[in-house]
């Protein structure tokens, strides 16, 4: 058996060891807590949240309506008609003009014999050209304002490459005269040319614009002029 004195001594040694150990731990904790390294290690990091969205004021786009166009029936460059004081001069410009005495063909003397035939439809503002009962050409046309183009059956009674209208001071290429209205001859011709060289009524084909004549486009009038003959039947109807 161990002596009581020896046991007491052992217990004293254990207490001293525990006391020293606890003191060492306390000192170590003190130095660690006050050290910048330990502060960096034990600092509590606060995560930064990212916002995947945000409020923004977006101005509502303003609606701009389409501009309003006010159509006009006739171009502003249209010559103003005055009361005729004489006849419309048909002046020959080229040497290929075909002189014809208009009295040879009566106003309604044109008769269709199955050869060449020109049909003008006022309600459609269109011209149909037939040869041997087959449709040869189909043209957009313009007739007279205020029903100035006379309906009836006529015949080509004059051909002039470039006719001059003294009443309105305009040139009418590829003129095909078809009937007389007082002292003026109405006919079929291309878009008129003004003294300054501008084309009258360009862009207005397909609606009544003339003072009684049947107006075609420049190219179409040239085709018809080359094809038509004196005496070719011309029917104008509604």
C-alpha positions in Angstrom: 0.0 0.0 0.0 1.1 3.5 -0.8 1.5 5.9 2.0 -1.0 8.7 2.4 1.7 11.3 2.1 2.6 10.0 -1.3 -1.0 10.1 -2.5 -1.4 13.7 -1.4 1.7 14.7 -3.3 0.5 13.2 -6.5 -2.8 15.0 -6.3 -1.0 18.3 -5.8 1.1 17.6 -8.9 -2.1 17.0 -11.0 -3.6 20.2 -9.7 -0.5 22.2 -10.6 -0.4 20.6 -14.1 -4.1 21.4 -14.7 -3.7 24.9 -13.4 -0.7 25.5 -15.7 -2.5 24.0 -18.6 -5.5 26.2 -18.1 -3.3 29.3 -17.7 -1.5 28.5 -20.9 -4.8 28.1 -22.7 -6.0 31.4 -21.4 -2.8 33.2 -22.4 -2.9 31.7 -25.8 -6.6 32.7 -26.3 -5.8 36.2 -25.2 -3.0 36.6 -27.7 -5.0 35.0 -30.5 -8.1 37.2 -30.0 -6.0 40.4 -30.0 -4.0 39.5 -33.0 -4.9 40.9 -36.5 -4.4 37.5 -38.0 -6.9 35.9 -35.6 -9.4 38.8 -36.3 -9.1 38.1 -40.0 -9.6 34.4 -39.4 -12.5 34.7 -37.0 -14.2 37.7 -38.7 -17.8 37.0 -39.8 -18.1 37.6 -43.5 -21.4 39.1 -44.6 -22.2 37.9 -48.1 -23.3 40.5 -50.6 -26.5 39.6 -52.4 -26.7 40.4 -56.1 -29.9 41.7 -57.5 -30.7 40.1 -60.9 -33.4 42.8 -61.5 -34.0 46.5 -60.8 -36.8 49.0 -61.2 -36.5 51.3 -64.2 -38.9 53.9 -65.6 -39.3 53.2 -69.4 -41.2 55.9 -71.2 -44.1 54.7 -73.2 -43.5 55.2 -76.9 -45.7 57.9 -78.4 -47.8 56.8 -81.3 -47.4 59.1 -84.3 -50.3 58.5 -86.8 -49.6 58.3 -90.5 -49.8 61.7 -92.2 -53.1 62.4 -93.8 -53.0 63.1 -97.5 -55.8 65.0 -99.0 -56.1 63.8 -102.6 -57.0 66.2 -105.3 -58.9 65.3 -108.4 -56.6 67.2 -110.8 -53.0 68.3 -110.7 -52.3 71.9 -109.9 -50.4 72.3 -113.2 -53.6 71.6 -115.2 -54.3 74.4 -117.6 -57.4 76.5 -117.0 -59.9 76.1 -119.8 -61.6 79.2 -121.1 -64.5 79.6 -123.4 -63.2 78.6 -126.8 -62.8 81.6 -129.0 -61.8 79.6 -132.1 -60.8 76.2 -133.3 -58.2 74.0 -132.0 -55.2 74.1 -134.3 -53.8 70.8 -135.4 -50.4 71.7 -136.6 -48.3 69.0 -138.2 -44.8 68.7 -136.7 -43.5 65.7 -138.7 -43.6 65.0 -142.4 -45.4 61.7 -141.8 -48.8 63.3 -141.1 -51.7 61.9 -143.0 -53.9 64.7 -144.2 -57.6 63.8 -144.1 -60.7 65.7 -144.8 -62.8 65.2 -141.7 -66.0 65.5 -143.7 -65.3 62.2 -145.3 -66.3 60.4 -142.1 -69.7 61.2 -140.6 -69.9 61.7 -136.9 -71.4 58.3 -136.3 -70.4 56.7 -139.6 -67.9 54.3 -138.1 -69.1 50.7 -138.5 -67.3 47.6 -137.2 -66.5 45.2 -139.9 -64.5 42.6 -137.9 -61.1 44.2 -138.6 -59.7 46.9 -136.3 -61.9 48.1 -133.5 -61.3 50.5 -130.5 -63.6 50.4 -127.5 -63.5 53.1 -124.8 -65.4 52.3 -121.6 -66.1 55.5 -119.7 -67.2 53.8 -116.5 -64.0 51.7 -116.4 -61.7 54.5 -117.7 -60.2 51.9 -119.9 -59.6 51.2 -123.6 -59.8 47.8 -125.3 -58.2 47.4 -128.8 -59.4 44.5 -131.0 -58.2 43.1 -134.3 -60.1 40.3 -136.0 -62.3 39.8 -132.9 -59.2 39.2 -130.7 -58.1 41.5 -127.9 -54.8 43.1 -128.9 -54.3 45.9 -126.3 -55.8 46.8 -123.0 -54.9 50.3 -121.8 -55.8 52.5 -118.8 -57.4 55.7 -120.2 -58.8 59.0 -119.0 -61.9 60.6 -120.5 -63.4 64.1 -120.1 -64.4 65.7 -116.8 -68.0 66.3 -116.2 -68.9 63.7 -118.9 -67.3 65.8 -121.6 -66.5 62.7 -123.7 -69.4 61.9 -126.0 -70.6 58.3 -126.2 -71.3 56.8 -129.6 -69.8 55.0 -132.5 -67.2 57.0 -134.6 -64.2 56.4 -136.8 -60.6 57.7 -136.8 -60.9 60.7 -139.1 -57.4 62.3 -138.7 -53.9 61.3 -137.7 -51.4 63.9 -136.6 -48.0 63.0 -135.0 -48.1 66.0 -132.7 -51.2 68.2 -132.6 -51.2 71.7 -131.0 -54.2 72.8 -128.9 -54.2 76.6 -129.2 -57.1 77.0 -126.7 -55.0 75.6 -123.9 -51.5 76.0 -125.3 -50.6 72.3 -125.1 -49.2 69.7 -127.4 -50.9 66.4 -127.9 -48.6 63.7 -129.3 -50.0 60.8 -131.4 -53.3 62.5 -132.2 -56.2 60.4 -133.6 -59.2 62.6 -134.2 -62.6 60.9 -133.9 -65.4 63.5 -133.8 -66.1 67.3 -133.9 -67.6 69.1 -131.0 -68.5 72.6 -132.3 -65.3 74.1 -133.6 -63.1 71.6 -131.7 -62.1 68.1 -132.7 -62.0 65.6 -129.9 -59.7 62.6 -130.3 -57.4 60.1 -128.7 -53.9 61.2 -127.8 -50.9 60.8 -125.4 -50.5 62.8 -122.2 -50.3 66.5 -123.2 -47.0 68.4 -123.1 -47.0 71.9 -121.6 -44.9 74.8 -123.1 -42.2 74.2 -120.4 -41.8 70.6 -121.4 -43.6 69.1 -118.4 -46.1 66.3 -118.9 -49.7 67.2 -118.0 -51.8 64.8 -116.0 -49.0 62.4 -115.4 -50.0 60.0 -112.7 -53.7 60.8 -113.1 -54.6 58.2 -115.8 -57.6 56.1 -114.9 -59.8 59.0 -113.9 -61.5 61.7 -115.9 -59.1 64.6 -116.4 -59.5 65.9 -120.0 -61.8 68.4 -121.7 -63.4 65.7 -123.9 -60.5 63.8 -125.4 -59.5 60.2 -124.6 -56.0 60.3 -123.0 -53.5 57.5 -123.0 -50.0 57.0 -121.6 -47.2 58.1 -123.8 -46.1 54.6 -124.8 -49.6 53.3 -125.2 -50.7 56.2 -127.4 -47.6 55.5 -129.7 -48.6 51.9 -130.0 -52.2 52.8 -130.9 -51.2 55.5 -133.3 -48.9 53.2 -135.3 -51.7 50.5 -135.4 -54.8 52.6 -136.1 -55.8 53.6 -139.6 -58.1 56.2 -141.0 -61.6 54.7 -140.8 -60.8 52.5 -137.8 -64.0 52.1 -135.7 -64.0 53.8 -132.3 -66.9 53.0 -130.0 -67.3 55.1 -126.8 -69.8 53.8 -124.2 -70.7 53.8 -120.6 
